[in-house]
Structures are given as C-alpha cells and as structure tokens.
Amino acid sequence: MSEQIKAIFDKHDIKITNARSSILEVLKNAHTPLNYEQIKEKMETMMDKATFYRNIAKFESLGIVHKFESDDRKWYFELSTSIHAHFICEECHQIKCIDVSMGEVEGDVKSIVLKGTCKACK
C-alpha cells in the first residue's frame, strides 16, 4: 500500500482492509474517473458489487472520493483532490478532467459536468 493511501486511512481514522486499499490504489493510479467495471478490472482484490458500493459510499461520506453520473448512465469515481469540471464527449463518451476557477462559489460543490463533442469526434 502506498504512503498516500495509508495517509488517507490515518487522516480519516478508518480501518484498513484489502477491499478499501485496493479501491483507493486503483483510483490513485487512474488519470481519469473510472466506473465500477473499470475499477473492478484493475483491482487485485476480488470483491462483490455490494462490498464495492458499501466502501465507495463510506469514502464519499468522508470526502475521500466523489462521484458523478455520465451520459452513459454509469457512475464514475475519482479521488477528491481538487474541485474541477469534467468534459464528456457525447459521441465517444470519453471523460476529461478540466481545471476551472470556482471564484466566489459559496456552498459545497459536488460536481461540474460539461457535455459536447471532443476534437477527435468533431
């Protein structure tokens, strides 16, 4: 387990399990948000869907992970590192992270999703 993942467990005072550390390692190494199927393919630890979503819900409630729904009707997950937007191509469904300035937004922003056609599909 990486030091970054261990620090997350220590900071939030949650028990380290193989399932939890495996999910977080996959998300830490991902360059884009991933859905359940993509995470499952990359995990070294086998777990059922209920265990996966129970752990994701725990991470989300603690602010470790955030999720958003794409236009393919799947939930995508990533480590909560900074507030940023996601661009989803309506043709190829590729997701890209976009840095945005939140300016004077007051409140708790959960997600920002922009949709359109990427350069490759245009």
Phi, psi and omega in degrees: 000136182288160178297324180298317181290318177301320179297324177297314179298317180295315182300320184263001177052050177244152182293137176276125174233162177300318181297311182296314182293325179295316179299312183293324177297318179298314181293325179296323183273353181279144178262350177220164175299148182236148175267176184306311183298319180294320178294315182302319179299326185269349184282143175274333181266130177277138176207157179278167185297322180297318178296317178302307184290330175296316179290320177299318179298320177298312180298320181293318180296333179269356180080016180279322183233144168235159184228160172208157180263134179267175179286353174271011177065027176245150175273137178243144186233149174204159175295142178278096180252322178201158177282125178208167180264164175236133175257127179242122177284127181284350178267302185260353178066015176292142180247132177234141175276140181231128175284131177225152175273127180274352176055235186257032181293127176255138180114187185253100180283124180271314180198155175229118183237124176250139181236148179176206180243128180287168181300322182294326182270345185297000000 
